[in-house]
């Protein structure tokens, strides 16, 4: 896909990074940035001086590609505001980390109005906002596309081509499978990091080294957004927490029984899986 005009709605960490990356990989494309608040415009312009920036949803008009980078709960209202400015050929995608609820709320609104496919870049940090955006954020990062039964081959190909142009590794799966896998590989780690921070408290913090910092890094992310994510993927989150509880119970039992062999087996099994983590 070689877009002529790319519109990005809500230029936070992910949306801003898409804009910065696209500026480099699609230098002939016009980048249009929509932000909800006019007071955000100067900060966005500082990072993207050549972009068209504004608060009027009509700036998406004429875009080949529209990236929805707002929180999942804001997407239906945002889409309603841009519908008059879309064409049936416009490719619309998002960056949400939940997919079933987004698919059910967004796809019907765009049916016959634009080409829709869900996207989830598995990239980011505990930081947020345009000031945290990076042009290389998606290099070697997984981006999951979630086509439905009505997604055309061309739409899937165009979305794949765009994300690959930003340096991403693209995978494709159903929205349901996405939510199940991401609950285990992304949402559960956030829950564990947050509860670990609370369990450790503040007194031992002067002793914190790289292990604590690496393990708890994601706990510093935006709390309101993460609460929305966890509740929106509630069923899969609860299932993943139950799986974690089972593993934790087995570890606790081995320690209580001073079962050195059992404890070593648990730790070695985990170490083996971690050592064989696929390279990015």
SVG drawing of the C-alpha trace seen along z (x, -y; Angstrom):
<svg xmlns="http://www.w3.org/2000/svg" viewBox="-24 -26 44 60">
<polyline fill="none" stroke="black" stroke-width="0.4" points="0.0,0.0 1.3,-3.4 -1.1,-5.9 -1.3,-9.5 -2.9,-10.8 -2.8,-9.3 -5.1,-10.6 -4.2,-9.7 -6.8,-10.4 -5.5,-11.0 -1.7,-11.4 -0.6,-9.8 2.3,-7.3 1.0,-4.9 -0.7,-7.4 2.2,-9.8 4.7,-7.0 2.6,-5.9 2.9,-9.5 6.6,-9.7 7.3,-6.4 5.0,-7.1 6.7,-10.4 9.9,-8.5 8.6,-5.4 6.0,-7.3 7.7,-10.7 5.3,-11.6 2.2,-11.0 0.4,-13.9 0.0,-13.3 -3.1,-14.7 -3.4,-14.7 -6.7,-15.1 -6.6,-16.0 -9.5,-16.5 -8.3,-19.6 -6.9,-22.7 -4.4,-23.2 -2.7,-20.0 -2.0,-21.3 1.3,-23.2 2.9,-20.1 1.9,-17.9 3.2,-20.5 6.5,-20.5 7.0,-16.8 5.3,-16.8 6.0,-20.2 5.0,-19.2 1.7,-17.6 -1.8,-19.1 -3.1,-19.3 -6.5,-20.3 -9.6,-19.5 -12.0,-19.3 -12.9,-15.7 -13.2,-16.8 -9.4,-16.6 -9.8,-12.9 -11.4,-13.7 -9.5,-12.3 -7.4,-10.0 -6.5,-6.5 -5.8,-5.4 -7.3,-6.4 -5.7,-5.2 -8.0,-5.4 -5.6,-5.7 -8.1,-6.8 -9.2,-4.6 -11.7,-1.8 -14.6,-3.5 -14.1,-6.6 -14.1,-4.9 -17.9,-4.8 -18.4,-8.5 -15.2,-9.3 -16.3,-7.2 -19.7,-8.9 -17.9,-12.2 -15.8,-11.2 -18.4,-9.1 -19.4,-11.9 -15.8,-12.3 -15.0,-8.7 -15.2,-6.9 -15.9,-3.2 -12.2,-2.9 -10.8,-4.4 -9.0,-1.8 -9.8,-2.4 -8.0,-0.6 -7.4,-1.0 -4.6,-0.3 -6.7,1.1 -5.4,4.0 -8.9,5.5 -10.7,6.7 -14.0,8.4 -15.7,5.4 -14.1,3.0 -15.2,5.2 -18.8,5.3 -19.0,1.6 -17.0,0.3 -17.6,2.7 -21.4,2.1 -20.8,-1.7 -18.3,-1.4 -20.2,1.2 -20.6,-0.1 -18.9,-3.4 -15.2,-2.3 -12.9,0.7 -12.4,1.8 -9.9,4.1 -8.7,4.2 -5.0,3.8 -3.1,4.1 0.6,3.1 2.2,5.0 4.5,2.0 4.6,-0.8 5.9,-1.7 4.7,-2.8 5.0,-6.4 2.1,-8.1 1.5,-11.1 3.0,-12.6 6.2,-13.4 6.8,-9.6 6.3,-8.8 9.2,-7.3 9.7,-6.7 11.2,-3.3 8.6,-2.0 7.3,0.7 10.6,2.0 10.4,5.8 7.3,5.4 4.4,7.8 1.2,6.2 -1.8,8.4 -4.5,7.9 -8.0,9.3 -10.0,9.8 -13.6,10.9 -15.5,13.2 -16.4,10.0 -12.9,8.6 -11.7,8.7 -8.4,10.0 -7.4,6.6 -8.1,5.0 -6.0,7.5 -3.2,7.1 -3.2,3.3 -3.2,3.3 -0.4,5.9 1.6,3.9 1.3,0.7 2.4,2.1 5.3,4.0 6.4,0.7 6.8,-0.6 9.0,2.3 6.5,4.5 6.0,8.3 2.4,8.9 0.3,11.7 -3.4,12.4 -6.0,14.1 -9.7,13.8 -10.8,11.1 -11.7,13.9 -8.3,15.6 -6.6,12.3 -8.3,11.4 -7.6,14.8 -3.9,14.7 -3.3,11.1 -5.0,11.6 -2.2,14.1 0.8,12.3 0.0,8.7 -3.0,8.1 -2.0,10.7 1.5,9.4 0.1,5.9 -2.1,7.3 0.9,9.2 3.2,6.2 0.7,4.0 0.0,6.4 3.7,7.1 4.3,3.3 1.6,3.2 2.9,6.3 6.4,5.0 5.3,1.6 7.6,-1.4 10.0,-0.4 12.3,1.9 12.4,-0.5 15.9,-1.8 17.1,1.7 15.4,2.0 17.6,3.3 17.1,4.3 15.0,7.3 12.3,5.3 12.4,2.5 12.1,4.9 9.4,7.0 7.2,4.0 7.9,1.5 4.4,1.8 2.8,1.0 3.7,-2.6 1.2,-2.8 -1.9,-5.0 -4.3,-3.6 -7.6,-4.7 -6.8,-3.2 -5.7,0.0 -8.8,0.3 -10.8,-0.1 -8.8,2.6 -9.0,5.1 -12.8,4.7 -13.4,4.8 -11.6,8.1 -13.0,9.3 -13.8,12.9 -10.4,13.7 -8.6,11.7 -10.4,13.7 -9.5,17.0 -5.9,16.0 -5.8,14.9 -7.2,18.3 -4.4,20.0 -1.9,17.8 -3.5,18.7 -3.0,22.4 0.7,21.9 1.2,19.8 -0.5,22.4 1.8,25.1 4.9,22.9 3.6,22.1 3.0,25.8 6.5,26.7 8.0,24.1 5.7,25.0 6.7,28.7 10.4,27.8 10.1,29.8 13.4,29.0 12.9,31.3 9.4,30.1 10.4,26.4 13.4,26.9 11.2,28.6 8.8,25.6 11.6,23.1 13.4,25.0 10.2,25.4 9.6,21.7 13.3,21.0 13.1,23.3 10.0,21.5 11.6,18.1 14.9,19.0 13.1,20.2 11.1,16.9 11.1,16.2 13.5,13.5 11.9,10.2"/>
</svg>
